[in-house]
């Protein structure tokens, strides 16, 4: 997952390949709570690992449920609160004896059903969340629960969390009414909690039009898996039969997330011109309503094939076809249509999306504002959004504010496929952790982009100038891959010596052959050769001298060029060395030549060695550095020198933070959008 302040997406071109999606958030949190309300243990497989599910798991632990993850898997065993008599009859729930305060983050799929379950179960509970959670309405659910005798108090603004829940005096002789036009999660919460009190039939009546009906279908399907057979009269009246009680299915698998599939269905429609985008683990027969996003995408021109557990998508019509669609049945996935609309042949209108305004953010306002940054004309109303397409030449580079909303971030990543090759910055990319922590990694794995579109920042400079420290920190700030080219030469020298090859000209071809297939990779600050950590071995003074020796061998340098080029992967690369900007990546948009006086570099190296317990003399270190500088700058192949367009950075009197800020400022100045 990218935990950077922002993630710059370069211009992307084609897509193809296979993606396996994480488990559904909606199903995951429903299944966790249902398992907690059963007696005995339930194995939940393919569970989504995300912020929202971690919130629910933490709450279940606080309630006293057993929560045992299986290491290395997405499976967890939930031991529920249900109790049974000696003859197997339900004996209610084991209730906490002390007050509990729950932190629910911004997880609506945890907050609403858990509130209802706690209110029916009884106890002394407080439920709080992040500031945005305290702006998300819950009044209609609380009103319904109060009518049946639940004791719930608002601790802040009326109609919104935080809440205090205490022991109820249930009155279930009348139908329970709940509004259906704000959020289907209110009805889901009642359907999941009321079986706990079903001594007789319990009737729930929906007031107004029920939105997001497919999410209620998910709830009903899952309730049936746990032994609750809800009777439904259309979408207005639901009956929980007398005597209902939860029964563990023993184990249950969570479907892949259909809402997350929407981004990859759209990806195929936009960019799969050669090889299809294949979504594994989800088919057209999914119980999730958002699977019907595939129908909307097909209307816009996507070519979609499906099997029992897969979808394949390719680009069909181009430009995409504009649509006018009632999106009540796909409330979350419909957001993706707003970005697809930028590539259409006319205005696209999305209707019946009032629920967007009470989600993680006001999604109608957010999608409109951010699309306008890209150059689009957008109109909005209380429950609709109209997006006009962006013709060639009218796209703008944009920094997309994500409002701590995972779906805003994932939707607008698709804007990077624009025909004008404008870059897109996604602010706070880690917000995708709510449902899809590895979303950007999955996107990049499917994207084929010419190497000249993948940005590279080169930092060259002499030994002990601080290249490695500066480069790794800048790479971390940008979320880029990191190449320590000097380490490649050190590893090559180390591998050659391990193979019995002296570092002489006579062994040049043998060393080059070894370097060509060098099994090396970087893992944080570690360097692994054949999966063995060789960091300390190659970072010694001797290792540095050996690296300088092999770097003078032309055949070795040629062999390592291809290896260095292979590090240029999305979203970008930070490469440090001595010839990154002059030889290896001459087209890099930013080249920095880092230097410091020999005296300053010798002092730094001295302190570094002393801190590691080595003895050294500053005079000797300075003489060695000056000798290396002379050797590196005078060699016939790729001598050490600044690229003609390099930015010169003397860090003799700069802190590390100052140097990092300077490089980031230079990089920012080359982007097409403001910070």
C-alpha positions in Angstrom: 0.0 0.0 0.0 1.2 3.5 -0.8 1.4 5.5 2.4 2.8 8.7 0.8 1.2 12.1 1.0 0.4 11.8 -2.7 0.9 9.5 -5.6 1.7 10.9 -9.1 0.3 8.7 -11.9 2.1 9.2 -15.2 0.3 9.0 -18.4 -0.9 5.4 -18.8 -1.7 3.7 -22.1 -2.7 0.0 -22.3 -4.0 -2.6 -19.8 -4.3 -6.4 -19.8 -3.8 -9.3 -17.5 -5.4 -11.0 -14.5 -6.4 -9.4 -11.2 -7.7 -11.2 -8.1 -9.9 -8.9 -6.1 -10.1 -8.6 -2.3 -13.2 -9.8 -0.5 -16.3 -7.7 -0.4 -16.5 -5.1 2.3 -20.3 -5.4 2.6 -20.2 -9.2 2.9 -17.1 -9.3 5.1 -18.6 -7.1 7.9 -22.0 -8.7 7.7 -20.5 -12.1 8.0 -18.3 -11.1 10.9 -21.2 -9.8 12.9 -23.5 -12.7 12.0 -20.8 -15.1 13.1 -20.5 -13.2 16.4 -24.2 -13.6 17.1 -24.0 -17.4 16.7 -23.1 -20.1 19.2 -19.8 -21.9 18.5 -17.1 -21.2 15.9 -17.3 -20.0 12.3 -14.4 -20.0 9.9 -14.6 -17.0 7.6 -12.5 -17.4 4.5 -11.3 -14.8 1.9 -12.1 -12.0 4.4 -11.3 -8.5 3.3 -8.3 -7.1 5.1 -9.0 -3.4 5.4 -9.6 -0.5 7.7 -13.4 -1.3 8.0 -13.0 -5.0 8.7 -10.3 -4.3 11.3 -12.8 -1.9 13.0 -15.4 -4.7 13.2 -12.9 -7.3 14.4 -11.7 -5.0 17.1 -15.3 -4.4 18.2 -16.0 -8.2 18.3 -12.9 -8.7 20.5 -14.1 -6.0 22.9 -17.5 -7.8 23.1 -15.7 -11.0 24.1 -15.8 -13.0 20.9 -12.9 -15.2 20.0 -11.1 -13.9 17.0 -8.3 -16.2 15.7 -6.7 -15.3 12.4 -5.0 -18.0 10.5 -1.4 -16.8 9.8 -0.6 -16.2 6.2 -4.2 -16.4 5.0 -7.3 -14.3 4.7 -9.2 -16.6 7.1 -10.3 -16.0 10.6 -12.2 -18.1 13.2 -14.9 -16.3 15.1 -16.2 -17.8 18.3 -19.6 -16.2 18.8 -21.5 -14.9 21.8 -24.4 -17.3 21.4 -25.2 -19.8 24.2 -26.9 -23.1 23.9 -28.8 -25.4 26.4 -27.8 -29.0 26.9 -30.2 -30.1 24.3 -28.9 -27.6 21.7 -31.6 -24.9 22.0 -30.6 -21.3 21.8 -30.1 -19.7 25.2 -29.4 -16.1 24.1 -26.2 -14.2 24.0 -23.4 -13.9 26.6 -23.5 -10.2 27.5 -20.6 -8.1 28.7 -20.8 -7.1 32.3 -18.8 -3.8 32.0 -19.2 -0.7 30.0 -17.5 -0.7 26.6 -16.4 2.2 24.3 -16.1 1.3 20.6 -14.1 3.4 18.1 -15.8 2.8 14.7 -13.5 4.9 12.5 -15.5 5.8 9.4 -16.9 2.3 8.9 -20.6 2.6 8.1 -20.9 -1.1 7.5 -19.7 -1.7 11.0 -21.4 1.3 12.8 -25.0 0.8 11.7 -25.5 -3.0 12.2 -23.4 -3.1 15.4 -25.4 -0.2 16.9 -28.6 -2.2 16.2 -27.3 -5.5 17.6 -26.0 -3.8 20.7 -29.3 -1.9 21.2 -31.3 -5.2 21.1 -28.8 -7.2 23.1 -28.4 -4.6 25.9 -25.6 -3.4 28.0 -23.7 -0.1 28.4 -22.0 0.8 25.2 -20.6 4.0 23.6 -19.9 4.2 19.9 -17.7 6.9 18.4 -15.8 7.5 15.2 -13.7 9.9 13.2 -15.2 13.4 12.6 -16.8 12.4 9.3 -18.6 9.5 11.0 -20.1 12.1 13.3 -21.5 13.8 10.2 -23.1 10.7 8.8 -26.8 10.4 9.7 -28.0 7.6 11.8 -31.3 9.2 13.2 -33.7 7.0 11.1 -32.1 3.8 12.5 -32.1 5.2 16.1 -35.8 6.3 15.7 -36.8 2.8 14.6 -34.8 1.2 17.4 -36.3 3.6 20.0 -39.9 2.7 18.8 -39.2 -0.9 19.7 -38.0 0.0 23.2 -34.2 0.4 22.7 -32.4 2.9 24.9 -30.1 5.1 22.8 -28.8 8.6 23.5 -27.0 11.0 21.3 -23.8 12.3 22.8 -23.3 15.1 20.2 -25.6 16.4 17.5 -29.1 15.0 17.3 -29.4 12.3 14.6 -25.7 11.6 14.4 -23.0 9.6 16.3 -21.5 9.4 18.8 -24.1 7.3 20.6 -24.6 5.7 24.0 -26.6 2.4 24.1 -28.1 0.8 27.2 -30.4 -2.0 28.1 -33.7 -2.0 26.2 -37.3 -2.7 27.2 -38.4 -4.3 24.0 -41.9 -3.9 22.7 -42.3 -6.0 19.5 -46.1 -6.1 19.2 -46.3 -3.5 16.4 -44.6 -3.3 13.0 -41.3 -1.5 13.1 -41.0 1.4 10.6 -37.8 2.6 9.1 -37.0 5.0 6.3 -35.6 3.4 3.2 -34.6 6.5 1.2 -31.5 7.5 3.1 -29.4 4.4 3.5 -30.2 0.7 3.0 -27.8 0.0 5.9 -30.6 1.0 8.4 -32.8 -1.8 7.1 -29.8 -4.2 7.1 -29.1 -3.3 10.7 -32.6 -4.1 11.8 -32.8 -7.4 9.8 -29.5 -8.5 11.4 -30.3 -7.5 15.0 -34.0 -8.4 15.4 -33.6 -12.2 15.2 -32.0 -11.8 18.7 -35.5 -10.9 20.0 -37.8 -13.0 17.8 -40.0 -14.7 20.5 -42.8 -14.0 18.0 -43.0 -12.7 14.4 -41.3 -9.3 14.0 -42.4 -7.1 11.1 -40.4 -4.4 9.6 -42.1 -1.9 7.3 -40.1 0.4 4.9 -41.3 4.0 4.7 -40.6 5.5 1.3 -38.7 4.1 -1.6 -36.0 1.6 -0.6 -32.7 2.6 -2.2 -29.8 0.2 -2.8 -32.1 -2.9 -2.9 -29.2 -5.2 -4.0 -27.5 -4.6 -0.7 -30.7 -5.8 1.1 -30.5 -8.9 -1.1 -27.0 -9.5 0.1 -28.3 -9.3 3.7 -31.2 -11.7 3.1 -28.9 -14.2 1.4 -26.5 -14.1 4.3 -29.2 -14.3 6.9 -30.4 -17.5 5.2 -26.9 -19.0 5.4 -27.0 -18.4 9.2 -30.5 -19.9 9.6 -32.7 -16.9 9.4 -35.5 -17.2 6.8 -36.9 -13.7 6.4 -40.2 -13.4 4.6 -40.4 -10.6 2.1 -43.5 -8.8 0.7 -42.0 -6.8 -2.1 -39.5 -4.3 -0.8 -41.9 -2.7 1.8 -42.5 -5.4 4.4 -40.2 -8.0 5.9 -41.1 -10.6 8.5 -38.7 -12.4 10.8 -40.4 -15.6 11.9 -41.0 -16.4 15.6 -38.3 -18.6 17.1 -35.6 -17.5 14.7 -32.1 -17.9 16.0 -28.7 -17.8 14.5 -26.9 -21.0 13.5 -23.3 -21.1 12.4 -22.7 -22.4 8.9 -19.4 -23.7 10.2 -17.4 -22.0 7.5 -18.2 -19.4 4.9 -16.3 -17.8 2.0 -16.5 -14.1 1.2 -17.0 -13.3 -2.4 -14.6 -10.9 -4.2 -15.8 -7.3 -4.0 -18.0 -6.4 -6.9 -17.6 -2.6 -6.1 -13.9 -3.0 -6.5 -14.4 -4.9 -9.7 -15.9 -1.7 -11.3 -12.5 -0.1 -11.6 -11.1 -3.0 -13.5 -14.2 -3.4 -15.7 -13.7 0.3 -16.5 -10.0 -0.3 -17.0 -10.7 -3.0 -19.6 -13.3 -0.7 -21.4 -10.7 2.2 -21.5 -7.4 0.5 -22.2 -7.7 -3.3 -23.0 -7.1 -2.9 -26.7 -5.0 -6.0 -27.1 -5.1 -8.4 -24.2 -8.2 -8.5 -22.0 -8.4 -7.6 -18.4 -9.5 -10.7 -16.5 -11.1 -10.5 -13.1 -10.7 -13.7 -11.1 -13.0 -14.7 -8.3 -16.1 -13.0 -9.4 -18.7 -14.0 -11.9 -22.0 -12.6 -13.4 -24.0 -14.6 -10.9 -22.6 -12.8 -7.9 -25.0 -12.1 -5.0 -23.7 -8.5 -4.9 -25.8 -5.9 -6.7 -22.8 -4.0 -7.9 -22.0 -6.8 -10.3 -24.7 -5.1 -12.5 -22.1 -2.4 -13.1 -21.0 -4.7 -15.9 -24.3 -4.0 -17.7 -23.8 -0.2 -17.5 -20.2 -0.6 -18.8 -21.5 -2.8 -21.6 -24.0 0.0 -22.5 -21.1 2.4 -22.7 -19.3 0.0 -25.1 -17.2 -2.4 -23.1 -17.0 -6.0 -24.4 -17.5 -8.3 -21.5 -17.5 -12.1 -21.3 -18.1 -14.0 -18.0 -17.9 -17.4 -16.5 -18.9 -18.9 -13.1 -16.0 -17.2 -11.3 -14.5 -14.8 -13.8 -15.0 -11.7 -16.0 -13.0 -10.7 -19.1 -13.2 -7.1 -20.4 -11.9 -5.5 -23.5 -12.4 -2.1 -25.2 -15.3 -2.2 -27.6 -16.8 1.1 -28.7 -14.4 4.1 -28.8 -15.1 6.7 -27.7 -17.4 5.2 -25.1 -21.1 5.8 -25.5 -22.8 8.3 -23.3 -25.6 7.0 -21.1 -28.5 8.3 -18.9 -28.9 5.8 -16.1 -30.9 5.3 -12.9 -28.1 4.1 -10.5 -30.2 3.2 -7.5 -29.2 -0.5 -8.0 -25.4 0.2 -8.1 -24.8 3.1 -5.7 -21.1 2.5 -5.0 -20.0 1.2 -8.4 -21.8 4.0 -10.2 -19.1 6.4 -9.1 -16.8 4.7 -11.6 -19.2 5.7 -14.4 -18.5 9.3 -13.7 -14.9 9.0 -14.7 -15.7 6.7 -17.7 -18.0 9.5 -18.8 -15.0 11.7 -19.5 -14.1 9.3 -22.3 -17.6 9.2 -23.8 -19.2 10.6 -27.0 -21.6 12.9 -25.2 -22.9 13.9 -21.8 -23.6 11.1 -19.3 -26.2 11.5 -16.6 -26.3 9.5 -13.4 -29.6 9.6 -11.6 -31.1 8.5 -8.2 -27.7 8.9 -6.4 -28.9 10.9 -3.4 -27.2 8.4 -1.1 -23.8 9.6 -2.4 -24.2 12.7 -0.3 -24.2 10.8 3.0 -21.3 8.4 2.3 -17.6 8.8 3.4 -17.9 12.3 1.9 -20.5 14.2 -0.2 -19.6 12.1 -3.2 -21.8 14.1 -5.7 -20.0 17.3 -4.8 -16.6 15.6 -4.6 -16.8 13.9 -8.0 -18.0 17.1 -9.6 -15.3 19.3 -8.1 -12.5 16.9 -9.0 -13.7 16.2 -12.5 -13.7 20.0 -13.1 -10.0 20.1 -12.1 -9.4 17.8 -15.1 -11.1 20.3 -17.4 -14.6 18.7 -17.5 -17.9 20.5 -17.6 -20.0 19.0 -14.8 -23.6 19.7 -13.6 -25.0 18.4 -10.3 -28.4 18.3 -8.5 -29.7 16.9 -5.3 -29.6 13.3 -6.6 -28.0 13.5 -10.0 -24.7 14.2 -11.8 -24.1 15.1 -15.5 -20.6 14.8 -16.9 -19.5 16.1 -20.2 -16.6 14.4 -22.0 -13.2 15.8 -22.5 -12.1 16.0 -26.1 -8.4 15.7 -27.2 -6.5 18.8 -26.2 -8.7 19.8 -23.3 -7.5 17.5 -20.5 -5.6 19.2 -17.7 -3.1 17.8 -15.3 -4.8 17.7 -11.9 -4.1 17.0 -8.2 -7.1 15.1 -7.0 -8.3 15.7 -3.5 -9.7 12.4 -2.1 -11.6 13.5 1.0 -10.4 10.4 2.9 -12.7 8.5 0.5 -11.3 5.3 -1.0 -13.7 5.3 -4.0 -12.8 8.9 -5.0 -9.1 7.8 -5.1 -9.7 4.6 -7.1 -12.1 6.2 -9.6 -9.9 9.1 -10.5 -6.8 6.9 -11.0 -8.5 6.0 -14.3 -8.1 9.6 -15.5 -4.4 8.8 -16.1 -5.4 7.1 -19.3 -6.3 10.4 -20.9 -5.3 11.0 -24.5 -3.4 14.2 -23.8 -0.9 12.3 -21.6 -1.6 14.6 -18.7 -0.4 13.4 -15.3 -2.8 12.8 -12.4 -1.9 13.2 -8.7 -3.9 11.2 -6.2 -3.7 12.9 -2.8 -3.6 10.7 0.3 -3.5 7.4 -1.7 -3.5 5.3 1.5 -7.3 6.1 1.9 -7.8 3.0 -0.4 -7.0 0.9 2.7 -10.7 1.1 3.6 -11.5 -1.6 1.0 -8.6 -2.3 -1.3 -5.1 -1.6 0.3 -3.2 -2.9 -2.7 -5.3 -1.2 -5.3 -2.6 0.8 -6.9 -0.2 -2.2 -7.0 -3.0 -4.1 -8.8 -3.5 -1.3 -11.2 0.1 -1.0 -12.1 0.4 -4.8 -12.5 -2.1 -4.7 -15.3 -0.9 -1.5 -17.0 1.5 -1.6 -20.0 3.1 1.8 -20.3 6.1 2.8 -22.5 9.2 3.2 -20.5 9.6 6.8 -21.6 6.3 7.6 -19.8 7.6 6.2 -16.5 9.3 9.1 -14.6 12.8 8.7 -13.4 14.7 11.0 -11.0 18.5 10.6 -11.2 20.8 11.5 -8.3 24.5 11.2 -9.3 27.5 12.2 -7.3 30.8 11.2 -5.8 31.4 8.7 -3.1 30.1 9.6 0.4 28.1 12.6 -0.9 24.9 11.2 0.7 23.3 9.9 -2.5 21.9 6.8 -0.9 20.3 8.4 2.0 18.8 11.3 0.0 17.6 9.0 -2.8 15.9 6.5 -0.5 14.1 9.2 1.4 12.9 11.0 -1.8 11.8 7.6 -3.2 9.8 6.9 0.0 8.1 10.4 -0.2 7.1 9.8 -3.8 6.2 6.1 -3.5 8.8 5.3 -6.2 11.0 2.3 -6.7 14.6 2.7 -5.7 17.7 1.7 -7.6 21.1 1.9 -5.9 23.2 1.4 -8.9 26.4 1.4 -6.9 25.1 -1.6 -5.0 24.8 -3.5 -8.3 28.5 -3.0 -8.9 29.2 -3.9 -5.3 27.1 -7.1 -5.6 28.7 -7.9 -9.0 32.1 -7.7 -7.4 31.0 -9.7 -4.4 29.4 -12.4 -6.6 32.5 -12.6 -8.8 34.8 -13.1 -5.9 32.5 -15.7 -4.4 32.7 -17.5 -7.8 36.5 -17.4 -7.7 37.0 -14.7 -10.2 39.6 -12.0 -9.5 38.6 -8.5 -10.5 41.1 -8.3 -13.4 40.6 -7.4 -17.0 41.4 -11.0 -17.9 38.1 -12.0 -16.3 36.0 -9.2 -17.8 33.8 -11.4 -20.0 33.2 -14.0 -17.2 32.2 -11.3 -14.8 29.9 -9.7 -17.4 28.2 -13.0 -18.0 27.6 -13.3 -14.2 26.3 -9.7 -14.0 23.9 -10.2 -16.9 21.8 -12.6 -14.8 22.5 -11.2 -11.4 19.6 -12.4 -9.0 19.6 -9.2 -7.0 16.7 -7.2 -5.4 16.3 -4.4 -2.9 14.1 -4.8 0.1 14.0 -1.6 2.1 17.6 -0.9 3.1 18.6 -4.5 2.5 20.3 -5.9 -0.6 19.5 -9.5 -1.4 21.6 -11.8 -3.6 20.0 -15.2 -4.3 17.6 -14.2 -1.4 20.6 -13.9 0.9 21.2 -10.6 2.7 24.6 -9.3 1.6 24.1 -5.8 2.7 26.9 -5.7 5.3 29.3 -7.6 3.1 29.0 -5.2 0.2 28.8 -2.0 2.2 32.4 -2.3 3.6 35.2 -0.1 2.4 36.7 -3.0 0.6 33.3 -3.6 -1.1 33.4 0.0 -2.4 36.9 -0.4 -3.8 35.9 -3.6 -5.5 32.9 -1.9 -7.0 35.1 0.8 -8.5 37.3 -1.9 -10.1 34.5 -3.7 -11.8 32.9 -0.5 -12.9 35.9 0.2 -15.2 35.2 -3.0 -17.2 33.2 -2.0 -20.3 31.6 -5.5 -20.8 30.4 -5.5 -17.2 28.9 -2.0 -17.6 27.0 -3.1 -20.7 25.7 -6.2 -18.9 24.4 -4.1 -16.0 22.7 -1.4 -18.2 19.8 -3.8 -19.0 19.5 -4.8 -15.4 19.3 -1.2 -14.3 16.7 -0.4 -17.0 14.5 -3.2 -15.6 14.0 -1.2 -12.4 12.1 1.5 -14.3 8.5 0.4 -13.3 5.3 2.2 -12.3 4.8 4.6 -10.7 8.4 5.8 -11.1 12.0 5.3 -10.2 14.6 7.1 -8.1 18.0 6.0 -9.3 21.3 7.0 -7.7 24.8 6.4 -8.9 27.6 8.0 -10.9 26.2 7.9 -14.4 22.4 7.6 -14.0 21.7 10.9 -15.7 24.5 10.8 -18.3 24.3 7.2 -19.5 21.6 5.0 -18.0 18.6 7.3 -18.0 19.6 10.3 -20.1 15.9 11.2 -20.8 15.1 11.5 -17.1 12.9 14.6 -16.4 14.9 15.5 -13.3 18.7 15.0 -12.8 20.5 16.0 -9.7 24.2 16.1 -9.2 24.9 15.9 -5.5 28.2 16.9 -4.1 30.0 18.1 -1.0 33.6 19.0 -0.2 36.1 16.2 0.3 36.6 17.4 3.8 32.9 17.2 4.6 32.5 13.8 3.0 35.5 12.4 4.9 34.0 13.7 8.2 30.7 12.0 7.4 32.4 8.7 6.6 34.5 8.9 9.7 31.5 9.4 11.9 29.7 6.6 10.2 32.6 4.1 10.6 33.1 5.1 14.3 29.4 4.6 15.0 29.8 1.0 13.7 32.8 0.3 15.9 35.5 0.7 13.1 38.7 2.6 13.6 39.6 5.2 11.0 41.6 8.4 10.3 40.0 11.4 8.7 43.1 12.2 6.7 43.3 8.7 5.3 39.6 8.7 4.4 39.9 12.1 2.7 42.9 10.9 0.6 41.0 7.8 -0.4 37.9 9.8 -1.4 40.0 12.2 -3.5 41.7 9.3 -5.2 38.4 7.7 -6.0 37.0 11.0 -7.3 40.0 11.2 -9.6 39.7 7.6 -10.8 35.9 7.9 -11.3 36.0 11.2 -13.2 38.9 10.2 -15.5 37.8 6.7 -16.5 37.2 6.2 -20.2 33.7 4.7 -19.8 30.9 6.8 -18.3 33.2 9.1 -16.2 31.7 10.8 -13.2 30.4 14.2 -14.3 27.1 16.1 -14.1 24.6 15.8 -16.9 24.4 19.0 -18.9 20.8 19.6 -17.6 21.5 18.4 -14.1 20.5 20.5 -11.1 23.6 21.0 -8.9 23.1 20.4 -5.2 26.0 21.0 -2.8 24.9 19.6 0.5 28.0 20.5 2.5 26.0 22.8 4.8 22.5 21.3 4.3 20.6 18.9 6.6 19.1 15.7 5.1 15.6 17.2 5.4 16.7 20.4 3.5 18.2 18.3 0.7 15.1 16.2 0.4 12.9 19.3 0.3 15.1 20.8 -2.4 14.8 17.7 -4.7 11.0 17.5 -4.1 10.7 21.3 -4.9 12.6 20.7 -8.2 10.4 17.8 -9.0 7.2 19.7 -8.2 8.2 22.5 -10.5 8.3 20.0 -13.4 4.7 18.8 -12.7 1.7 20.4 -14.4 -0.4 20.9 -11.3 -0.1 22.8 -8.0 0.8 21.2 -4.7 
